[in-house]
Amino acid sequence: MTPQTDQTLVLGLGCDRGTALATLQEAVTQALQQLGASLNEVATLASIDLKADEPALLSLARQLDCPIHFYPAAALAAVPVPNPSTTVLRHTGTPSVSEAAALLAAGASGQPAAPTALRLEKHRWRGADGRNATVSIARRISHHPCPCNKEATHDDSIPRS
């Protein structure tokens, strides 16, 4: 019998509107490789609520069989991150999407995880479609099956086995 891998990683994701699924997949694959981690370790995905209808994000969550949590800009803006961006702030109302979303979803009791929970800072990828994606990876501080906080919205149509 093969031992089961602990699903303790949270992927914080950001992307341009209309990003292809292949671009997001490539960004995630590269980010996990940099960390020396595998898809089997991914517990959940997280992003900004502006992307709650982004087809590539929803498709990736279905493909990975992971829940995805979306946070409002104000909640993301309150999270201290190592790589804030004025460009991201101008477009979304928060200086961070991927790092802040990863830390919020990795937290417990409605509080973000400490910045030390961030295992991979913002990894940027520009796909063949010309669109940009960012991936940040945090380790959950709790093994609760839904590491989210009250401010998040969820796509409950994505099953979790």
ZIFEN-V679112 format. One record per helix or strand. SS is the DSSP state (helix for helix, strand for strand). FROM is the first residue (numbers start at 1). LEN is the number of residues. Records with the same first field share a line. If there is no record, write none. Layout:
# ZIFEN-V679112
SS->FROM-LEN  FROM-LEN
This chain:
# ZIFEN-V679112
strand->9-7  42-7  67-5  108-1  111-1  118-9  132-8  153-2
helix->21-15  39-3  49-3  55-10  73-5  86-7  98-9  115-3
